[in-house]
Amino acid sequence: MKEKAVLQNTLKVLDELKYGYDKSQEALDSMRPVYHENERIYTGEILNVFRISFFMTYDLRLALDDLRHIIINAETLKPLYIITEHGYELIKYDSNESAKKVSFISPTFL
């Protein structure tokens, strides 16, 4: 099952980034990869991708759930970027292919 590998790899990357996503069983069960053919990504390139929607850890100060989407290359199963309500967070990898950081790009600069 390719979807299971996509989800496992995505969770690994989110953990490497120390991303504060909701890790409750209910939230994890709702994280389902959805396949999209010929999707135009932020660079203008057209790829086959998986998209997984997930919630950030609930923030009591803001009293809101923050929905995010992660885009994964369907061929390499490598997460490419995270879509937030404010723009895109590009995932940067080191030479060992471990996710190390994200770089924010505002949609106004695309």
Backbone as XML, in Angstrom:
<?xml version="1.0"?>
<chain id="A" units="angstrom">
  <residue number="1" name="MET">
    <atom name="N" x="0.833" y="-1.187" z="0.000"/>
    <atom name="CA" x="0.000" y="0.000" z="0.000"/>
    <atom name="C" x="0.878" y="1.251" z="0.000"/>
  </residue>
  <residue number="2" name="LYS">
    <atom name="N" x="0.780" y="1.984" z="-1.076"/>
    <atom name="CA" x="1.570" y="3.196" z="-1.214"/>
    <atom name="C" x="1.109" y="4.275" z="-0.228"/>
  </residue>
  <residue number="3" name="GLU">
    <atom name="N" x="-0.201" y="4.340" z="0.036"/>
    <atom name="CA" x="-0.725" y="5.352" z="0.948"/>
    <atom name="C" x="-0.146" y="5.199" z="2.350"/>
  </residue>
  <residue number="4" name="LYS">
    <atom name="N" x="0.030" y="3.966" z="2.803"/>
    <atom name="CA" x="0.599" y="3.730" z="4.135"/>
    <atom name="C" x="2.043" y="4.225" z="4.197"/>
  </residue>
  <residue number="5" name="ALA">
    <atom name="N" x="2.817" y="3.968" z="3.144"/>
    <atom name="CA" x="4.208" y="4.439" z="3.080"/>
    <atom name="C" x="4.257" y="5.963" z="3.046"/>
  </residue>
  <residue number="6" name="VAL">
    <atom name="N" x="3.332" y="6.573" z="2.321"/>
    <atom name="CA" x="3.262" y="8.038" z="2.249"/>
    <atom name="C" x="3.007" y="8.618" z="3.639"/>
  </residue>
  <residue number="7" name="LEU">
    <atom name="N" x="2.052" y="8.052" z="4.351"/>
    <atom name="CA" x="1.720" y="8.554" z="5.681"/>
    <atom name="C" x="2.880" y="8.348" z="6.660"/>
  </residue>
  <residue number="8" name="GLN">
    <atom name="N" x="3.487" y="7.177" z="6.652"/>
    <atom name="CA" x="4.608" y="6.909" z="7.559"/>
    <atom name="C" x="5.770" y="7.865" z="7.298"/>
  </residue>
  <residue number="9" name="ASN">
    <atom name="N" x="6.090" y="8.086" z="6.031"/>
    <atom name="CA" x="7.180" y="8.996" z="5.682"/>
    <atom name="C" x="6.846" y="10.435" z="6.075"/>
  </residue>
  <residue number="10" name="THR">
    <atom name="N" x="5.608" y="10.824" z="5.886"/>
    <atom name="CA" x="5.177" y="12.176" z="6.237"/>
    <atom name="C" x="5.266" y="12.409" z="7.741"/>
  </residue>
  <residue number="11" name="LEU">
    <atom name="N" x="4.809" y="11.448" z="8.542"/>
    <atom name="CA" x="4.898" y="11.580" z="9.999"/>
    <atom name="C" x="6.348" y="11.643" z="10.452"/>
  </residue>
  <residue number="12" name="LYS">
    <atom name="N" x="7.211" y="10.877" z="9.799"/>
    <atom name="CA" x="8.647" y="10.904" z="10.117"/>
    <atom name="C" x="9.218" y="12.298" z="9.863"/>
  </residue>
  <residue number="13" name="VAL">
    <atom name="N" x="8.875" y="12.886" z="8.727"/>
    <atom name="CA" x="9.363" y="14.229" z="8.382"/>
    <atom name="C" x="8.823" y="15.272" z="9.364"/>
  </residue>
  <residue number="14" name="LEU">
    <atom name="N" x="7.531" y="15.203" z="9.696"/>
    <atom name="CA" x="6.962" y="16.154" z="10.654"/>
    <atom name="C" x="7.654" y="16.032" z="12.009"/>
  </residue>
  <residue number="15" name="ASP">
    <atom name="N" x="7.986" y="14.808" z="12.417"/>
    <atom name="CA" x="8.696" y="14.604" z="13.686"/>
    <atom name="C" x="10.126" y="15.138" z="13.605"/>
  </residue>
  <residue number="16" name="GLU">
    <atom name="N" x="10.797" y="14.927" z="12.476"/>
    <atom name="CA" x="12.159" y="15.455" z="12.307"/>
    <atom name="C" x="12.173" y="16.978" z="12.392"/>
  </residue>
  <residue number="17" name="LEU">
    <atom name="N" x="11.122" y="17.590" z="11.898"/>
    <atom name="CA" x="11.013" y="19.055" z="11.929"/>
    <atom name="C" x="10.526" y="19.563" z="13.289"/>
  </residue>
  <residue number="18" name="LYS">
    <atom name="N" x="10.163" y="18.626" z="14.167"/>
    <atom name="CA" x="9.586" y="18.972" z="15.476"/>
    <atom name="C" x="8.336" y="19.834" z="15.289"/>
  </residue>
  <residue number="19" name="TYR">
    <atom name="N" x="7.548" y="19.452" z="14.292"/>
    <atom name="CA" x="6.328" y="20.155" z="13.941"/>
    <atom name="C" x="5.257" y="19.806" z="14.968"/>
  </residue>
  <residue number="20" name="GLY">
    <atom name="N" x="4.560" y="20.776" z="15.498"/>
    <atom name="CA" x="3.579" y="20.566" z="16.557"/>
    <atom name="C" x="2.215" y="20.163" z="16.040"/>
  </residue>
  <residue number="21" name="TYR">
    <atom name="N" x="2.127" y="18.989" z="15.437"/>
    <atom name="CA" x="0.840" y="18.544" z="14.914"/>
    <atom name="C" x="0.107" y="17.721" z="15.971"/>
  </residue>
  <residue number="22" name="ASP">
    <atom name="N" x="-1.194" y="17.606" z="15.815"/>
    <atom name="CA" x="-2.035" y="16.859" z="16.754"/>
    <atom name="C" x="-1.745" y="15.370" z="16.588"/>
  </residue>
  <residue number="23" name="LYS">
    <atom name="N" x="-1.231" y="14.737" z="17.654"/>
    <atom name="CA" x="-0.853" y="13.327" z="17.599"/>
    <atom name="C" x="-1.872" y="12.419" z="18.270"/>
  </residue>
  <residue number="24" name="SER">
    <atom name="N" x="-3.061" y="12.929" z="18.527"/>
    <atom name="CA" x="-4.102" y="12.080" z="19.116"/>
    <atom name="C" x="-4.481" y="11.006" z="18.099"/>
  </residue>
  <residue number="25" name="GLN">
    <atom name="N" x="-4.966" y="9.884" z="18.585"/>
    <atom name="CA" x="-5.317" y="8.779" z="17.684"/>
    <atom name="C" x="-6.395" y="9.203" z="16.688"/>
  </residue>
  <residue number="26" name="GLU">
    <atom name="N" x="-7.337" y="10.000" z="17.149"/>
    <atom name="CA" x="-8.405" y="10.482" z="16.263"/>
    <atom name="C" x="-7.829" y="11.327" z="15.122"/>
  </residue>
  <residue number="27" name="ALA">
    <atom name="N" x="-6.894" y="12.216" z="15.463"/>
    <atom name="CA" x="-6.271" y="13.066" z="14.441"/>
    <atom name="C" x="-5.433" y="12.235" z="13.477"/>
  </residue>
  <residue number="28" name="LEU">
    <atom name="N" x="-4.667" y="11.278" z="14.003"/>
    <atom name="CA" x="-3.841" y="10.431" z="13.140"/>
    <atom name="C" x="-4.700" y="9.582" z="12.204"/>
  </residue>
  <residue number="29" name="ASP">
    <atom name="N" x="-5.838" y="9.094" z="12.705"/>
    <atom name="CA" x="-6.739" y="8.303" z="11.864"/>
    <atom name="C" x="-7.332" y="9.124" z="10.726"/>
  </residue>
  <residue number="30" name="SER">
    <atom name="N" x="-7.453" y="10.435" z="10.938"/>
    <atom name="CA" x="-8.045" y="11.291" z="9.900"/>
    <atom name="C" x="-7.025" y="11.728" z="8.847"/>
  </residue>
  <residue number="31" name="MET">
    <atom name="N" x="-5.747" y="11.467" z="9.090"/>
    <atom name="CA" x="-4.700" y="11.862" z="8.137"/>
    <atom name="C" x="-4.613" y="10.818" z="7.021"/>
  </residue>
  <residue number="32" name="ARG">
    <atom name="N" x="-5.351" y="11.068" z="5.962"/>
    <atom name="CA" x="-5.384" y="10.130" z="4.842"/>
    <atom name="C" x="-4.787" y="10.781" z="3.599"/>
  </residue>
  <residue number="33" name="PRO">
    <atom name="N" x="-3.815" y="10.120" z="2.986"/>
    <atom name="CA" x="-3.252" y="10.666" z="1.748"/>
    <atom name="C" x="-4.285" y="10.630" z="0.617"/>
  </residue>
  <residue number="34" name="VAL">
    <atom name="N" x="-4.411" y="11.738" z="-0.075"/>
    <atom name="CA" x="-5.306" y="11.830" z="-1.232"/>
    <atom name="C" x="-4.431" y="12.087" z="-2.460"/>
  </residue>
  <residue number="35" name="TYR">
    <atom name="N" x="-4.591" y="11.245" z="-3.473"/>
    <atom name="CA" x="-3.765" y="11.323" z="-4.681"/>
    <atom name="C" x="-4.349" y="12.330" z="-5.662"/>
  </residue>
  <residue number="36" name="HIS">
    <atom name="N" x="-3.474" y="13.155" z="-6.236"/>
    <atom name="CA" x="-3.875" y="14.129" z="-7.256"/>
    <atom name="C" x="-2.932" y="14.000" z="-8.446"/>
  </residue>
  <residue number="37" name="GLU">
    <atom name="N" x="-3.492" y="13.775" z="-9.625"/>
    <atom name="CA" x="-2.687" y="13.713" z="-10.850"/>
    <atom name="C" x="-2.551" y="15.100" z="-11.439"/>
  </residue>
  <residue number="38" name="ASN">
    <atom name="N" x="-1.381" y="15.361" z="-12.016"/>
    <atom name="CA" x="-1.121" y="16.604" z="-12.732"/>
    <atom name="C" x="-1.493" y="17.851" z="-11.927"/>
  </residue>
  <residue number="39" name="GLU">
    <atom name="N" x="-1.056" y="17.881" z="-10.686"/>
    <atom name="CA" x="-1.297" y="19.029" z="-9.802"/>
    <atom name="C" x="-0.211" y="20.080" z="-10.035"/>
  </residue>
  <residue number="40" name="ARG">
    <atom name="N" x="-0.622" y="21.314" z="-10.176"/>
    <atom name="CA" x="0.349" y="22.405" z="-10.309"/>
    <atom name="C" x="0.794" y="22.799" z="-8.907"/>
  </residue>
  <residue number="41" name="ILE">
    <atom name="N" x="2.105" y="22.664" z="-8.642"/>
    <atom name="CA" x="2.616" y="23.019" z="-7.326"/>
    <atom name="C" x="3.063" y="24.479" z="-7.327"/>
  </residue>
  <residue number="42" name="TYR">
    <atom name="N" x="3.513" y="24.981" z="-6.197"/>
    <atom name="CA" x="3.800" y="26.409" z="-6.034"/>
    <atom name="C" x="4.826" y="26.938" z="-7.032"/>
  </residue>
  <residue number="43" name="THR">
    <atom name="N" x="5.721" y="26.085" z="-7.554"/>
    <atom name="CA" x="6.739" y="26.534" z="-8.510"/>
    <atom name="C" x="6.192" y="26.652" z="-9.930"/>
  </residue>
  <residue number="44" name="GLY">
    <atom name="N" x="4.967" y="26.163" z="-10.131"/>
    <atom name="CA" x="4.387" y="26.127" z="-11.466"/>
    <atom name="C" x="4.575" y="24.774" z="-12.131"/>
  </residue>
  <residue number="45" name="GLU">
    <atom name="N" x="5.438" y="23.948" z="-11.551"/>
    <atom name="CA" x="5.691" y="22.605" z="-12.069"/>
    <atom name="C" x="4.445" y="21.739" z="-11.867"/>
  </residue>
  <residue number="46" name="ILE">
    <atom name="N" x="4.199" y="20.827" z="-12.800"/>
    <atom name="CA" x="3.061" y="19.921" z="-12.689"/>
    <atom name="C" x="3.573" y="18.543" z="-12.285"/>
  </residue>
  <residue number="47" name="LEU">
    <atom name="N" x="3.059" y="18.042" z="-11.163"/>
    <atom name="CA" x="3.485" y="16.751" z="-10.620"/>
    <atom name="C" x="2.273" y="15.939" z="-10.194"/>
  </residue>
  <residue number="48" name="ASN">
    <atom name="N" x="2.466" y="14.633" z="-10.056"/>
    <atom name="CA" x="1.491" y="13.787" z="-9.379"/>
    <atom name="C" x="1.872" y="13.827" z="-7.906"/>
  </residue>
  <residue number="49" name="VAL">
    <atom name="N" x="0.908" y="14.160" z="-7.057"/>
    <atom name="CA" x="1.206" y="14.362" z="-5.636"/>
    <atom name="C" x="0.161" y="13.688" z="-4.759"/>
  </residue>
  <residue number="50" name="PHE">
    <atom name="N" x="0.540" y="13.506" z="-3.506"/>
    <atom name="CA" x="-0.400" y="13.176" z="-2.450"/>
    <atom name="C" x="-0.542" y="14.417" z="-1.591"/>
  </residue>
  <residue number="51" name="ARG">
    <atom name="N" x="-1.728" y="14.601" z="-1.051"/>
    <atom name="CA" x="-1.983" y="15.705" z="-0.120"/>
    <atom name="C" x="-2.549" y="15.092" z="1.152"/>
  </residue>
  <residue number="52" name="ILE">
    <atom name="N" x="-1.980" y="15.485" z="2.284"/>
    <atom name="CA" x="-2.492" y="15.053" z="3.577"/>
    <atom name="C" x="-2.843" y="16.302" z="4.378"/>
  </residue>
  <residue number="53" name="SER">
    <atom name="N" x="-4.061" y="16.347" z="4.875"/>
    <atom name="CA" x="-4.490" y="17.459" z="5.726"/>
    <atom name="C" x="-4.313" y="17.044" z="7.180"/>
  </residue>
  <residue number="54" name="PHE">
    <atom name="N" x="-3.869" y="17.989" z="8.006"/>
    <atom name="CA" x="-3.680" y="17.687" z="9.424"/>
    <atom name="C" x="-3.854" y="18.946" z="10.245"/>
  </residue>
  <residue number="55" name="PHE">
    <atom name="N" x="-4.135" y="18.764" z="11.523"/>
    <atom name="CA" x="-4.293" y="19.881" z="12.442"/>
    <atom name="C" x="-3.038" y="20.055" z="13.274"/>
  </residue>
  <residue number="56" name="MET">
    <atom name="N" x="-2.710" y="21.297" z="13.523"/>
    <atom name="CA" x="-1.637" y="21.613" z="14.457"/>
    <atom name="C" x="-2.164" y="21.355" z="15.865"/>
  </residue>
  <residue number="57" name="THR">
    <atom name="N" x="-1.259" y="21.291" z="16.825"/>
    <atom name="CA" x="-1.658" y="21.142" z="18.215"/>
    <atom name="C" x="-2.540" y="22.327" z="18.594"/>
  </residue>
  <residue number="58" name="TYR">
    <atom name="N" x="-3.637" y="22.056" z="19.272"/>
    <atom name="CA" x="-4.592" y="23.104" z="19.655"/>
    <atom name="C" x="-3.894" y="24.166" z="20.500"/>
  </residue>
  <residue number="59" name="ASP">
    <atom name="N" x="-4.098" y="25.420" z="20.144"/>
    <atom name="CA" x="-3.470" y="26.539" z="20.841"/>
    <atom name="C" x="-4.515" y="27.236" z="21.714"/>
  </residue>
  <residue number="60" name="LEU">
    <atom name="N" x="-4.355" y="27.114" z="23.036"/>
    <atom name="CA" x="-5.322" y="27.718" z="23.958"/>
    <atom name="C" x="-5.352" y="29.232" z="23.858"/>
  </residue>
  <residue number="61" name="ARG">
    <atom name="N" x="-4.206" y="29.853" z="23.567"/>
    <atom name="CA" x="-4.165" y="31.314" z="23.469"/>
    <atom name="C" x="-5.017" y="31.819" z="22.316"/>
  </residue>
  <residue number="62" name="LEU">
    <atom name="N" x="-4.966" y="31.112" z="21.214"/>
    <atom name="CA" x="-5.717" y="31.546" z="20.030"/>
    <atom name="C" x="-7.104" y="30.906" z="19.968"/>
  </residue>
  <residue number="63" name="ALA">
    <atom name="N" x="-7.281" y="29.811" z="20.710"/>
    <atom name="CA" x="-8.555" y="29.076" z="20.754"/>
    <atom name="C" x="-9.038" y="28.702" z="19.359"/>
  </residue>
  <residue number="64" name="LEU">
    <atom name="N" x="-8.123" y="28.152" z="18.570"/>
    <atom name="CA" x="-8.517" y="27.702" z="17.241"/>
    <atom name="C" x="-7.687" y="26.501" z="16.808"/>
  </residue>
  <residue number="65" name="ASP">
    <atom name="N" x="-8.293" y="25.754" z="15.925"/>
    <atom name="CA" x="-7.580" y="24.643" z="15.295"/>
    <atom name="C" x="-6.983" y="25.165" z="14.007"/>
  </residue>
  <residue number="66" name="ASP">
    <atom name="N" x="-5.743" y="24.845" z="13.763"/>
    <atom name="CA" x="-5.031" y="25.340" z="12.592"/>
    <atom name="C" x="-4.840" y="24.186" z="11.614"/>
  </residue>
  <residue number="67" name="LEU">
    <atom name="N" x="-5.609" y="24.187" z="10.536"/>
    <atom name="CA" x="-5.541" y="23.140" z="9.527"/>
    <atom name="C" x="-4.397" y="23.432" z="8.565"/>
  </residue>
  <residue number="68" name="ARG">
    <atom name="N" x="-3.585" y="22.428" z="8.301"/>
    <atom name="CA" x="-2.473" y="22.544" z="7.349"/>
    <atom name="C" x="-2.577" y="21.392" z="6.355"/>
  </residue>
  <residue number="69" name="HIS">
    <atom name="N" x="-1.885" y="21.536" z="5.233"/>
    <atom name="CA" x="-1.850" y="20.497" z="4.206"/>
    <atom name="C" x="-0.392" y="20.287" z="3.821"/>
  </residue>
  <residue number="70" name="ILE">
    <atom name="N" x="0.015" y="19.039" z="3.722"/>
    <atom name="CA" x="1.374" y="18.736" z="3.294"/>
    <atom name="C" x="1.299" y="18.076" z="1.929"/>
  </residue>
  <residue number="71" name="ILE">
    <atom name="N" x="2.170" y="18.526" z="1.035"/>
    <atom name="CA" x="2.201" y="18.031" z="-0.338"/>
    <atom name="C" x="3.398" y="17.107" z="-0.483"/>
  </residue>
  <residue number="72" name="ILE">
    <atom name="N" x="3.144" y="15.896" z="-1.006"/>
    <atom name="CA" x="4.164" y="14.861" z="-1.128"/>
    <atom name="C" x="4.294" y="14.452" z="-2.595"/>
  </residue>
  <residue number="73" name="ASN">
    <atom name="N" x="5.522" y="14.397" z="-3.103"/>
    <atom name="CA" x="5.778" y="13.933" z="-4.463"/>
    <atom name="C" x="5.372" y="12.459" z="-4.545"/>
  </residue>
  <residue number="74" name="ALA">
    <atom name="N" x="4.475" y="12.117" z="-5.460"/>
    <atom name="CA" x="3.955" y="10.752" z="-5.555"/>
    <atom name="C" x="4.992" y="9.754" z="-6.066"/>
  </residue>
  <residue number="75" name="GLU">
    <atom name="N" x="5.988" y="10.224" z="-6.800"/>
    <atom name="CA" x="7.016" y="9.312" z="-7.314"/>
    <atom name="C" x="8.071" y="9.001" z="-6.270"/>
  </residue>
  <residue number="76" name="THR">
    <atom name="N" x="8.547" y="10.022" z="-5.578"/>
    <atom name="CA" x="9.634" y="9.838" z="-4.609"/>
    <atom name="C" x="9.126" y="9.630" z="-3.184"/>
  </residue>
  <residue number="77" name="LEU">
    <atom name="N" x="7.845" y="9.919" z="-2.944"/>
    <atom name="CA" x="7.215" y="9.881" z="-1.619"/>
    <atom name="C" x="7.855" y="10.874" z="-0.644"/>
  </residue>
  <residue number="78" name="LYS">
    <atom name="N" x="8.514" y="11.882" z="-1.182"/>
    <atom name="CA" x="9.192" y="12.887" z="-0.369"/>
    <atom name="C" x="8.272" y="14.095" z="-0.161"/>
  </residue>
  <residue number="79" name="PRO">
    <atom name="N" x="7.979" y="14.436" z="1.104"/>
    <atom name="CA" x="7.201" y="15.646" z="1.353"/>
    <atom name="C" x="7.945" y="16.883" z="0.833"/>
  </residue>
  <residue number="80" name="LEU">
    <atom name="N" x="7.230" y="17.733" z="0.102"/>
    <atom name="CA" x="7.840" y="18.898" z="-0.530"/>
    <atom name="C" x="7.618" y="20.177" z="0.261"/>
  </residue>
  <residue number="81" name="TYR">
    <atom name="N" x="6.370" y="20.419" z="0.665"/>
    <atom name="CA" x="6.060" y="21.653" z="1.373"/>
    <atom name="C" x="4.741" y="21.525" z="2.120"/>
  </residue>
  <residue number="82" name="ILE">
    <atom name="N" x="4.543" y="22.472" z="3.035"/>
    <atom name="CA" x="3.338" y="22.522" z="3.856"/>
    <atom name="C" x="2.595" y="23.805" z="3.504"/>
  </residue>
  <residue number="83" name="ILE">
    <atom name="N" x="1.298" y="23.670" z="3.263"/>
    <atom name="CA" x="0.461" y="24.839" z="2.971"/>
    <atom name="C" x="-0.176" y="25.297" z="4.283"/>
  </residue>
  <residue number="84" name="THR">
    <atom name="N" x="0.038" y="26.559" z="4.614"/>
    <atom name="CA" x="-0.588" y="27.153" z="5.796"/>
    <atom name="C" x="-1.580" y="28.206" z="5.312"/>
  </residue>
  <residue number="85" name="GLU">
    <atom name="N" x="-2.298" y="28.813" z="6.236"/>
    <atom name="CA" x="-3.239" y="29.854" z="5.814"/>
    <atom name="C" x="-2.523" y="31.123" z="5.376"/>
  </residue>
  <residue number="86" name="HIS">
    <atom name="N" x="-1.219" y="31.213" z="5.665"/>
    <atom name="CA" x="-0.463" y="32.421" z="5.324"/>
    <atom name="C" x="0.496" y="32.236" z="4.158"/>
  </residue>
  <residue number="87" name="GLY">
    <atom name="N" x="0.732" y="30.996" z="3.720"/>
    <atom name="CA" x="1.661" y="30.775" z="2.630"/>
    <atom name="C" x="2.176" y="29.343" z="2.619"/>
  </residue>
  <residue number="88" name="TYR">
    <atom name="N" x="3.401" y="29.185" z="2.164"/>
    <atom name="CA" x="4.003" y="27.867" z="1.987"/>
    <atom name="C" x="5.252" y="27.737" z="2.847"/>
  </residue>
  <residue number="89" name="GLU">
    <atom name="N" x="5.425" y="26.584" z="3.461"/>
    <atom name="CA" x="6.638" y="26.274" z="4.203"/>
    <atom name="C" x="7.378" y="25.186" z="3.438"/>
  </residue>
  <residue number="90" name="LEU">
    <atom name="N" x="8.460" y="25.558" z="2.772"/>
    <atom name="CA" x="9.243" y="24.603" z="1.995"/>
    <atom name="C" x="10.084" y="23.759" z="2.937"/>
  </residue>
  <residue number="91" name="ILE">
    <atom name="N" x="10.090" y="22.460" z="2.738"/>
    <atom name="CA" x="10.846" y="21.559" z="3.599"/>
    <atom name="C" x="12.256" y="21.427" z="3.039"/>
  </residue>
  <residue number="92" name="LYS">
    <atom name="N" x="13.241" y="21.720" z="3.871"/>
    <atom name="CA" x="14.655" y="21.633" z="3.498"/>
    <atom name="C" x="15.244" y="20.365" z="4.100"/>
  </residue>
  <residue number="93" name="TYR">
    <atom name="N" x="16.023" y="19.645" z="3.293"/>
    <atom name="CA" x="16.632" y="18.383" z="3.708"/>
    <atom name="C" x="18.151" y="18.527" z="3.752"/>
  </residue>
  <residue number="94" name="ASP">
    <atom name="N" x="18.786" y="17.742" z="4.635"/>
    <atom name="CA" x="20.249" y="17.727" z="4.679"/>
    <atom name="C" x="20.778" y="16.660" z="3.722"/>
  </residue>
  <residue number="95" name="SER">
    <atom name="N" x="22.082" y="16.449" z="3.718"/>
    <atom name="CA" x="22.700" y="15.496" z="2.789"/>
    <atom name="C" x="22.287" y="14.051" z="3.067"/>
  </residue>
  <residue number="96" name="ASN">
    <atom name="N" x="21.784" y="13.769" z="4.268"/>
    <atom name="CA" x="21.311" y="12.420" z="4.613"/>
    <atom name="C" x="19.822" y="12.250" z="4.339"/>
  </residue>
  <residue number="97" name="GLU">
    <atom name="N" x="19.219" y="13.240" z="3.687"/>
    <atom name="CA" x="17.792" y="13.238" z="3.355"/>
    <atom name="C" x="16.897" y="13.304" z="4.590"/>
  </residue>
  <residue number="98" name="SER">
    <atom name="N" x="17.409" y="13.861" z="5.682"/>
    <atom name="CA" x="16.594" y="14.108" z="6.868"/>
    <atom name="C" x="16.066" y="15.532" z="6.792"/>
  </residue>
  <residue number="99" name="ALA">
    <atom name="N" x="14.803" y="15.702" z="7.153"/>
    <atom name="CA" x="14.220" y="17.043" z="7.151"/>
    <atom name="C" x="14.833" y="17.848" z="8.285"/>
  </residue>
  <residue number="100" name="LYS">
    <atom name="N" x="15.323" y="19.043" z="7.972"/>
    <atom name="CA" x="16.013" y="19.851" z="8.968"/>
    <atom name="C" x="15.294" y="21.142" z="9.311"/>
  </residue>
  <residue number="101" name="LYS">
    <atom name="N" x="14.651" y="21.782" z="8.348"/>
    <atom name="CA" x="13.978" y="23.051" z="8.623"/>
    <atom name="C" x="12.971" y="23.345" z="7.525"/>
  </residue>
  <residue number="102" name="VAL">
    <atom name="N" x="12.180" y="24.385" z="7.766"/>
    <atom name="CA" x="11.258" y="24.881" z="6.744"/>
    <atom name="C" x="11.584" y="26.332" z="6.461"/>
  </residue>
  <residue number="103" name="SER">
    <atom name="N" x="11.363" y="26.734" z="5.225"/>
    <atom name="CA" x="11.524" y="28.124" z="4.817"/>
    <atom name="C" x="10.162" y="28.630" z="4.374"/>
  </residue>
  <residue number="104" name="PHE">
    <atom name="N" x="9.757" y="29.759" z="4.910"/>
    <atom name="CA" x="8.441" y="30.309" z="4.596"/>
    <atom name="C" x="8.487" y="31.139" z="3.321"/>
  </residue>
  <residue number="105" name="ILE">
    <atom name="N" x="7.498" y="30.921" z="2.458"/>
    <atom name="CA" x="7.345" y="31.733" z="1.252"/>
    <atom name="C" x="5.900" y="32.250" z="1.246"/>
  </residue>
  <residue number="106" name="SER">
    <atom name="N" x="5.790" y="33.555" z="1.206"/>
    <atom name="CA" x="4.469" y="34.172" z="1.141"/>
    <atom name="C" x="3.904" y="33.993" z="-0.255"/>
  </residue>
  <residue number="107" name="PRO">
    <atom name="N" x="2.606" y="33.746" z="-0.389"/>
    <atom name="CA" x="2.030" y="33.601" z="-1.728"/>
    <atom name="C" x="2.162" y="34.869" z="-2.565"/>
  </residue>
  <residue number="108" name="THR">
    <atom name="N" x="2.377" y="36.021" z="-1.945"/>
    <atom name="CA" x="2.534" y="37.264" z="-2.697"/>
    <atom name="C" x="3.852" y="37.312" z="-3.454"/>
  </residue>
  <residue number="109" name="PHE">
    <atom name="N" x="4.828" y="36.449" z="-3.067"/>
    <atom name="CA" x="6.113" y="36.434" z="-3.754"/>
    <atom name="C" x="6.168" y="35.404" z="-4.871"/>
  </residue>
  <residue number="110" name="LEU">
    <atom name="N" x="5.098" y="34.648" z="-5.062"/>
    <atom name="CA" x="5.116" y="33.600" z="-6.094"/>
    <atom name="C" x="4.754" y="34.151" z="-7.438"/>
  </residue>
</chain>
